[in-house]
Amino acid sequence: MTRQEQLNRREGTTHPEEPRRGGSSRLRTAIIGFGISGRVFHAPLIEGDESYALEAIVTSNPERAAAVRKAYPRARVLASPEELFSRIDKGSLALELVVIGTPPVTHKTLAKAALERRLHVVVDKPFVPKSEEGEELIAAAAAAGRCLTVFQNRRWDGDFLTVQRLIRDGKLGEIRTFESRFEWWMPEGFGNWRDEALVAEGGGILYDLGAHLIDQAIQLFGPVTEVHGETSRHGDVTQSDAEQEAFLSLLHLSGTRSRLWMNGQAARPGPRFHVMGSRAAYTKWGLDGQEKALAEGQVPNDAQYGVEPPETWGSIGVSDISTSVPTLNGNYPRFYRQLAQALHGVGSAPVDPRDAVAVLKVIEIARQQQKTSVSAAAD
């Protein structure tokens, strides 16, 4: 059964070509971009949430456009952001929300265009290439009186939610060091814009994966007072100036030290989490399975969505004595549920864009350190 057929069954719709009924209360939404971001994350999560009506998807790629028509036949397929905004200006397309899932170098321009039309905006991470651009967008959203938020979906990874709970419940005691990794073996690269994007365009693994790891660390332990960064690029260094591997050591105001690794060329990845406290430590291997499940077509409403099998659970213990800890269910749909509530006047946006600016400032400090080190070595 296809994703659309499953959703039709859930909604009681027998003819997918018919327009939605009673959809006036739904948040009319458009997605700009149908690469990994739009196709794997945003479109399934939005379509699976009854608070939203997916009205349009923007892609200039003919194969992706065909995929949109097959998976989301109710949504208009538009060839460019310019066409989307032109339809809005002419009144032929009414929207409340625009989701931006394009390369980061385009985020500022597209978000500003949406805010100028008094639309709420979701921007995928990394927010923008420069922290000052993020601050500019925050000011633009305030001036427009519209919600601006950033898709930091990894806040709802099952393993991260588990770490959060263990810390909150005091199971580990006072956290002294927090080790977190996104590592895998992709020696040929991502196979998309990430392989060639420059640092000035938001390229590099610090922007791509570091935006998640830094955000998670700050969510757990608060503001950062000290940053040490190391970055590397392997193979063809003429293709881009962006790093393919990075390590960050962060000292938080709370006193906890976070050590973060990002590597797409790790032949043998380390543990996803290794958290050491005054009472016990928690270790977890493997990555959250939600991205893989969504990419394979599982719908967020499926009863098994976000459920991790016992064989991949982490463990808590001291020395050689440990106990398995069930991983909490992953919950990416919560981002859009919370956003819908906020747009209807209940609670706050799922991610404060100022959090994303704080992440960018950490990245900028780490990159500046690398420039200083290179310059000193050359003298």
C-alpha positions as CSV (number, residue, x, y, z in Angstrom):
1,M,0.0,0.0,0.0
2,T,1.4,3.4,-0.9
3,R,1.8,6.3,1.5
4,Q,-1.1,8.1,-0.1
5,E,-3.4,5.0,0.0
6,Q,-2.6,4.6,3.7
7,L,-3.4,8.3,4.4
8,N,-6.6,8.0,2.3
9,R,-7.7,5.0,4.4
10,R,-7.0,6.9,7.6
11,E,-9.0,9.9,6.4
12,G,-11.8,7.8,5.0
13,T,-11.1,9.1,1.5
14,T,-11.9,6.7,-1.4
15,H,-11.1,9.1,-4.3
16,P,-7.7,10.8,-3.8
17,E,-8.3,13.2,-6.6
18,E,-11.2,14.8,-4.8
19,P,-10.4,18.0,-2.8
20,R,-10.3,17.9,1.0
21,R,-13.6,18.4,2.7
22,G,-14.0,20.7,5.7
23,G,-10.4,21.8,5.3
24,S,-11.0,25.5,6.2
25,S,-9.4,25.1,9.6
26,R,-6.3,23.4,8.3
27,L,-3.1,25.4,7.9
28,R,-2.6,25.7,4.1
29,T,1.0,24.9,3.5
30,A,3.6,24.9,0.7
31,I,7.0,23.2,0.7
32,I,9.8,24.7,-1.3
33,G,12.2,22.0,-2.3
34,F,11.7,18.2,-2.7
35,G,15.2,16.8,-2.1
36,I,15.9,14.8,1.0
37,S,14.5,17.5,3.3
38,G,11.1,18.0,1.5
39,R,10.6,14.4,0.4
40,V,11.7,12.4,3.4
41,F,10.8,14.8,6.3
42,H,8.5,17.6,5.6
43,A,6.0,16.3,3.1
44,P,5.2,13.0,5.1
45,L,5.0,14.8,8.4
46,I,2.7,17.5,7.1
47,E,0.5,15.2,5.1
48,G,0.2,12.9,8.1
49,D,-1.0,15.7,10.4
50,E,-4.7,16.7,10.1
51,S,-3.9,20.2,11.2
52,Y,-2.3,20.9,7.8
53,A,-3.4,21.0,4.1
54,L,-0.4,20.4,1.8
55,E,-1.4,22.8,-1.1
56,A,1.8,23.1,-3.1
57,I,5.3,21.7,-3.5
58,V,8.0,23.5,-5.4
59,T,10.6,21.6,-7.4
60,S,12.2,22.2,-10.8
61,N,13.4,18.6,-11.2
62,P,11.0,16.6,-13.5
63,E,11.6,13.3,-11.7
64,R,10.8,14.8,-8.3
65,A,7.8,16.6,-9.8
66,A,6.5,13.2,-11.0
67,A,7.1,11.8,-7.5
68,V,5.1,14.6,-6.0
69,R,2.2,14.0,-8.3
70,K,2.2,10.3,-7.4
71,A,2.5,10.7,-3.6
72,Y,0.6,13.9,-3.1
73,P,-1.9,14.2,-5.9
74,R,-3.9,17.0,-4.2
75,A,-0.8,19.3,-4.0
76,R,0.0,21.7,-6.8
77,V,3.5,21.2,-8.4
78,L,5.2,24.5,-9.0
79,A,8.5,24.9,-10.8
80,S,10.1,27.7,-8.8
81,P,9.8,29.8,-5.7
82,E,9.1,32.8,-8.0
83,E,6.0,31.0,-9.4
84,L,4.8,30.2,-5.9
85,F,5.1,33.8,-4.7
86,S,3.6,35.1,-7.9
87,R,0.5,33.0,-7.4
88,I,0.3,34.3,-3.8
89,D,0.6,37.9,-5.0
90,K,-2.1,37.4,-7.6
91,G,-4.5,35.7,-5.1
92,S,-4.7,32.4,-7.0
93,L,-3.0,30.5,-4.1
94,A,-3.9,31.2,-0.4
95,L,-1.4,30.0,2.2
96,E,-0.6,30.4,5.9
97,L,2.7,28.5,6.1
98,V,5.8,28.1,3.9
99,V,8.4,25.4,4.6
100,I,11.8,26.0,3.2
101,G,13.8,22.8,2.4
102,T,16.3,24.1,-0.1
103,P,20.1,24.5,0.3
104,P,21.0,27.0,3.1
105,V,22.4,29.7,0.8
106,T,18.8,30.3,-0.3
107,H,17.2,30.3,3.1
108,K,17.4,34.0,3.9
109,T,16.0,35.2,0.6
110,L,13.1,32.8,0.6
111,A,12.2,33.3,4.2
112,K,12.2,37.1,3.8
113,A,10.0,36.8,0.7
114,A,7.5,34.6,2.7
115,L,7.6,36.9,5.7
116,E,7.0,39.9,3.5
117,R,3.8,38.2,2.4
118,R,2.8,37.7,6.0
119,L,3.3,34.0,6.0
120,H,4.5,31.8,8.8
121,V,7.8,30.1,8.0
122,V,9.6,26.9,8.8
123,V,13.3,26.9,7.8
124,D,15.3,23.7,7.6
125,K,18.6,23.5,9.4
126,P,21.1,24.9,9.1
127,F,19.1,28.1,9.6
128,V,21.3,30.3,7.4
129,P,25.0,30.5,6.7
130,K,25.7,33.4,9.0
131,S,24.4,34.2,12.5
132,E,23.7,37.9,11.5
133,E,21.4,36.7,8.7
134,G,19.5,34.7,11.3
135,E,19.1,37.7,13.5
136,E,17.9,39.7,10.5
137,L,15.2,37.1,9.8
138,I,14.1,37.1,13.4
139,A,13.7,40.8,13.3
140,A,11.7,40.5,10.0
141,A,9.4,37.9,11.6
142,A,8.7,40.2,14.5
143,A,8.0,43.1,12.2
144,A,5.6,40.9,10.2
145,G,3.9,39.5,13.3
146,R,4.5,36.0,12.0
147,C,6.0,32.8,13.4
148,L,9.5,31.8,12.3
149,T,10.9,28.5,13.4
150,V,13.7,26.1,12.5
151,F,13.4,22.4,11.8
152,Q,15.7,20.9,14.5
153,N,14.0,17.5,14.2
154,R,16.7,15.7,16.1
155,R,15.3,17.1,19.3
156,W,12.8,14.3,18.9
157,D,15.1,11.5,18.2
158,G,14.2,8.6,20.4
159,D,17.7,8.2,21.8
160,F,18.0,11.9,22.6
161,L,14.6,11.9,24.3
162,T,15.9,8.9,26.4
163,V,19.1,10.8,27.4
164,Q,16.9,13.8,28.3
165,R,14.8,11.7,30.6
166,L,17.7,9.9,32.2
167,I,19.3,13.3,33.0
168,R,16.1,14.9,34.2
169,D,15.3,11.9,36.5
170,G,18.8,12.0,38.0
171,K,19.6,8.5,37.0
172,L,23.2,9.5,36.0
173,G,23.8,12.0,38.7
174,E,25.7,15.2,37.9
175,I,26.7,15.1,34.2
176,R,30.4,15.6,33.8
177,T,31.1,14.8,30.2
178,F,28.7,14.3,27.3
179,E,29.9,12.6,24.1
180,S,27.7,12.6,21.0
181,R,28.4,11.4,17.5
182,F,26.9,11.4,14.0
183,E,29.2,9.1,12.1
184,W,28.8,6.8,9.2
185,W,30.6,5.3,6.2
186,M,30.0,7.3,3.0
187,P,33.4,7.7,1.3
188,E,31.8,8.7,-2.0
189,G,30.0,11.7,-0.4
190,F,26.3,12.6,-0.1
191,G,25.6,12.6,-3.8
192,N,23.9,16.0,-3.6
193,W,24.6,19.7,-3.2
194,R,26.4,19.0,0.2
195,D,29.4,17.6,-1.6
196,E,30.2,20.9,-3.5
197,A,28.7,23.7,-1.3
198,L,31.2,26.2,0.0
199,V,31.4,27.3,3.6
200,A,30.0,30.7,2.6
201,E,27.0,28.8,1.2
202,G,26.3,26.8,4.4
203,G,28.4,23.8,3.2
204,G,30.3,21.4,5.4
205,I,29.6,18.9,8.1
206,L,29.6,21.5,10.8
207,Y,26.5,23.1,9.3
208,D,24.9,19.8,8.2
209,L,25.4,17.6,11.3
210,G,26.9,20.0,13.7
211,A,23.7,22.0,13.7
212,H,22.0,19.0,15.3
213,L,24.7,18.0,17.7
214,I,25.3,21.5,19.0
215,D,21.6,22.2,19.4
216,Q,21.1,18.9,21.4
217,A,24.0,19.8,23.7
218,I,22.7,23.3,24.4
219,Q,19.3,21.9,25.0
220,L,20.7,19.6,27.6
221,F,23.3,21.7,29.3
222,G,22.6,25.4,28.5
223,P,24.8,28.2,27.0
224,V,28.4,27.6,25.8
225,T,31.2,29.6,27.3
226,E,34.2,27.9,25.6
227,V,34.6,26.4,22.2
228,H,37.5,24.3,20.7
229,G,37.1,23.0,17.2
230,E,39.0,20.8,14.8
231,T,38.0,20.3,11.1
232,S,39.4,18.2,8.2
233,R,38.8,17.7,4.5
234,H,39.9,14.6,2.7
235,G,40.5,13.7,-0.9
236,D,39.8,16.4,-3.6
237,V,40.3,19.7,-1.7
238,T,39.5,21.7,-4.9
239,Q,35.8,20.7,-5.0
240,S,34.9,22.7,-1.9
241,D,36.5,24.5,1.0
242,A,34.0,22.9,3.5
243,E,35.1,20.3,6.0
244,Q,34.1,16.6,5.8
245,E,35.0,15.8,9.4
246,A,34.8,17.8,12.6
247,F,35.2,17.6,16.3
248,L,34.0,20.2,18.9
249,S,34.7,20.5,22.6
250,L,32.2,22.8,24.3
251,L,32.3,23.9,27.9
252,H,28.8,24.9,29.1
253,L,28.0,27.5,31.7
254,S,26.6,24.7,33.8
255,G,30.1,23.1,34.0
256,T,29.4,20.1,31.7
257,R,31.8,19.4,28.9
258,S,30.3,18.3,25.6
259,R,32.5,16.5,23.0
260,L,30.9,16.2,19.6
261,W,32.1,14.2,16.5
262,M,30.8,14.6,13.0
263,N,32.1,12.3,10.2
264,G,30.7,10.9,7.0
265,Q,33.8,8.8,6.4
266,A,34.0,6.8,9.6
267,A,34.8,3.2,8.7
268,R,33.8,2.1,12.2
269,P,31.5,4.6,13.9
270,G,31.8,5.2,17.7
271,P,28.8,5.2,20.1
272,R,26.0,7.6,19.3
273,F,26.0,8.7,23.0
274,H,28.3,8.2,25.9
275,V,27.2,10.2,28.9
276,M,29.2,10.1,32.1
277,G,27.8,11.3,35.4
278,S,28.6,11.1,39.0
279,R,26.3,8.1,39.6
280,A,26.4,6.2,36.4
281,A,27.1,6.3,32.6
282,Y,24.8,5.7,29.6
283,T,26.0,4.3,26.3
284,K,24.0,4.0,23.1
285,W,25.0,2.8,19.7
286,G,23.3,3.3,16.3
287,L,21.2,6.1,14.9
288,D,17.6,7.0,15.4
289,G,15.5,5.1,12.8
290,Q,12.9,7.7,11.9
291,E,14.7,9.1,8.8
292,K,15.2,5.6,7.4
293,A,11.6,4.7,8.1
294,L,10.3,7.8,6.4
295,A,12.6,7.4,3.4
296,E,11.2,3.8,3.0
297,G,7.7,5.1,2.9
298,Q,6.5,4.4,6.5
299,V,3.8,7.0,7.5
300,P,4.1,8.8,10.8
301,N,0.7,7.4,11.9
302,D,1.9,3.9,11.7
303,A,1.8,2.2,15.2
304,Q,5.4,1.1,14.8
305,Y,6.7,4.5,13.7
306,G,9.5,5.6,15.9
307,V,9.7,2.4,17.9
308,E,13.2,1.0,18.4
309,P,13.8,-2.8,18.7
310,P,15.3,-4.0,22.1
311,E,18.5,-5.2,20.4
312,T,19.6,-1.6,19.8
313,W,18.7,-0.1,23.2
314,G,21.4,1.6,25.2
315,S,22.6,0.7,28.6
316,I,23.2,2.4,32.0
317,G,25.7,1.2,34.6
318,V,29.0,1.5,36.4
319,S,32.1,-0.4,35.3
320,D,31.1,-3.9,34.0
321,I,27.6,-3.8,35.5
322,S,25.0,-2.5,33.2
323,T,21.2,-2.5,32.6
324,S,19.4,-2.2,29.3
325,V,17.4,1.0,28.9
326,P,14.4,1.0,26.6
327,T,14.6,3.8,24.0
328,L,11.7,6.2,24.1
329,N,9.8,6.4,20.8
330,G,11.1,8.8,18.3
331,N,8.6,11.6,17.6
332,Y,9.4,13.9,14.7
333,P,5.6,14.5,14.2
334,R,5.7,16.4,17.5
335,F,7.4,19.3,15.7
336,Y,4.4,20.0,13.4
337,R,1.9,19.2,16.1
338,Q,3.4,21.8,18.4
339,L,3.7,24.3,15.5
340,A,0.0,23.9,14.7
341,Q,-0.9,24.6,18.3
342,A,1.3,27.7,18.4
343,L,-0.2,29.0,15.2
344,H,-3.6,28.6,16.8
345,G,-2.5,30.6,19.8
346,V,-1.6,27.7,22.2
347,G,1.9,27.5,23.5
348,S,5.2,28.4,21.7
349,A,6.8,27.4,18.5
350,P,8.7,24.1,18.6
351,V,12.1,25.7,18.1
352,D,13.0,29.3,19.0
353,P,15.0,30.7,16.0
354,R,17.3,32.3,18.6
355,D,18.4,28.8,19.5
356,A,19.5,28.3,15.9
357,V,21.5,31.6,16.0
358,A,23.3,30.4,19.1
359,V,24.3,27.2,17.3
360,L,25.6,29.3,14.3
361,K,27.7,31.4,16.7
362,V,29.4,28.2,18.0
363,I,30.1,27.1,14.5
364,E,31.5,30.5,13.6
365,I,33.9,30.5,16.6
366,A,35.1,27.0,15.7
367,R,35.7,28.0,12.1
368,Q,37.5,31.2,13.1
369,Q,39.8,29.1,15.3
370,Q,40.7,27.0,12.3
371,K,41.5,30.1,10.2
372,T,43.7,31.5,13.0
373,S,45.5,28.2,13.4
374,V,46.2,27.9,9.6
375,S,47.4,31.5,9.5
376,A,49.7,31.0,12.4
377,A,51.2,27.9,10.9
378,A,51.9,29.7,7.6
379,D,53.8,32.5,9.3
